[in-house]
Amino acid sequence: MVHQTVSKVCYTNVNGLMSTKMELNELLNRTTPDVAVLCETKWKNEWGTPDIGDDKYDLWMKNRSDKGGGGVTILTKKCVKVEKVIKSEDKSEILQVMIRSGNGRIMNYVGVYVPPMTNAWQKEEHEEMLVDVLKGLEKIVMESSDIVIVGDFNCKEINWETLTTTGSESSWSNRLLNWAVENLMTQWVDCDTRFSGRDKPSRLDLVFTKDMEIIETIHYDSPLGKSDHVLMEFNLKNENVIIDENYKVRRFKYSKADFEKLRKYFVAVDWKDFEDAEDVRKKWDEFIRIYNSAVEKFVPRGGARCRKGKEWFNTKCKEARNCKSNAWNRWKKRKTESRWEEYIDARNKYIEIIRMERRNYERDIIDKCINEPKLFFRHINGKMKKKEGVSRLKVEGKIYEDAQDMAEVMNNSFRSVFTVEGEFDAGRDKLVRNILSTVPVSYEEILKMMEELDVNKATGPDGVSNWILKECREQLADKIHSLVVTSLSQGRVPKDWKRANITPIFKGGNKENPLNYRPVSLTSVVGKLCERTIKERWMEHLERDKVLVNCQFGFRRGRSCSMNLLSFYSRVVDIVQEKDMDE
């Protein structure tokens, strides 16, 4: 098993993820932390998944559902094997990500946000939330000593150097301090973390661990966006975590295949066992064996490409970022009002520049979209949170978050609404002179269909690629023709043709309801070629022998559903006009 030292963790209170996404993405690309914890994200579930991390990070969120604000988000590099994610179910905002270490231990990364008492909270409700926070933290530290707890605790009355507080015995500060002391927690933040103009700086953001030596040092940097909380980065000592070796699957790069050698291989290889096989399943097994052997020899593998950064983040953006950082450092050395204003100006200028440069970049893409459509679609696909999966499901009050469990729930839900068609009644009213008893398929037809295959379509569960079939159609068309003819004559299909990769597509409504997803299947390419031949013969029979009446629309050439609506509309207009003329 491969291991990697997880040494870098970053944290900040972003004060709204929507307004800091650009700076956050730049930070992740530049500093590449292994774990990033964000508080007060103010993200709403109906917004979907934020486009942060550029597909280099896995993301988990604990968002508020009953009121605005708040929220905790944790990102981990995709190469890190996450064992489990736990979200608090009560009024507290706690998110726990568990990563298995190389020595067998589970390292717990915990993000916490404790909101202050404001008009958004009733006094009793806020007190209940504080109790839930302490219960949640108590449970975490009781279950494991390998923990890093980081977050905005909104507790400024504690002096962590002397372990004293100015709050009353029942105050939040006193209760938090007692929890830390009783559980032998080490608090690492040694300076103020929130600065807001003329307001007195305060230490609201804290880092707790059980291990007194696990953190080497904490580095403090300027806030992201218009947040008034510092960015904190710290390293963990000797923490090895298991890498998920499958996170970046080394896929076949069909565009880099040596098609000339593939064609020669398919001509020279011995197809005797394929030709001698009488059963379609054995014939298919032999075809797949030869196909896979050829692909392994002449198609290279490679991991998914990872973009290095945002194309629009140019030298001008970097200079503005450096000006902001320098202004922050000058203010940190000498906290005067004039230097604070200089920092605010530099910060606002940086935000203005990166927004302007991104707009200019997008306008340039629009100007180039006719000549470079791939550039346009790549940008659009990057904006869509395409890889958003199903985070959790809820059925009859029970929550499912494990991937295997959610797959079973989805499967059962789709099965429950599946319509079983009754026996087809052909009727006796219409005399059909010709009966379709066989499905003739020609070699030329198979060759033409292979030539028309879209190389950009994904492979099915059997791994057979459109690209290979299209490029090697002259060498493989007779083999595919033999498979289709044998399958139709025997009335059987290989098991691979029955298999499908099912993807749930969200339709709308409550994302926790499995019935609000539509199953989309990805099946075998060769199986679809066989289906297409049947469909073509069937439609030819229906059209030629006039089995279908003229008023039958849908899935017919020249008689689409749109055409049906237009013809109906035209007929209505004619009737109205005829009525007007009669009057």
Secondary structure, DSSP 8 states (H G I E B T S, - for coil): --EEE--EEEEEE-S-HHHHHHHHHHHHHHH--SEEEEE-----GGG-S---STTSEEEEEE--SSSSS--EEEEEETTB-EEEEEE--SSSEEEEEEEEBTTS-EEEEEEEE-----TTS-HHHHHHHHHHHHHHHHHHHHH-S-EEEEEE----SEETTTTEESS-TTSHHHHHHHHHHHTT-EE---S--B--TTS--B--EEEEESSSSSEEEEEEE--STT--B-EEEEEESS-EEEB-TTTT--EE-GGG--HHHHHHHHHHS--HHHHH--SHHHHHHHHHHHHHHHHHHHS-EE------S-TT--HHHHHHHHHHHHHHHHHHHS--HHHHHHHHHHHHHHHHHHHHHHHHHHHHHHHHTTT-HHHHHHHHHHHTTTT-----EEETTEEE-SHHHHHHHHHHHHHHT----------SSS--SS--------HHHHHHHHHT--TTS---TT---HHHHHHTHHHHHHHHHHHHHHHHHHT---HHHH-EEEEEEE-SS-TT-GGGEEEEEEE-HHHHHHHHHHHHHHHHHHHHTT-S-TT--SSSTT--HHHHHHHHHHHHHHHHHHHHHH-
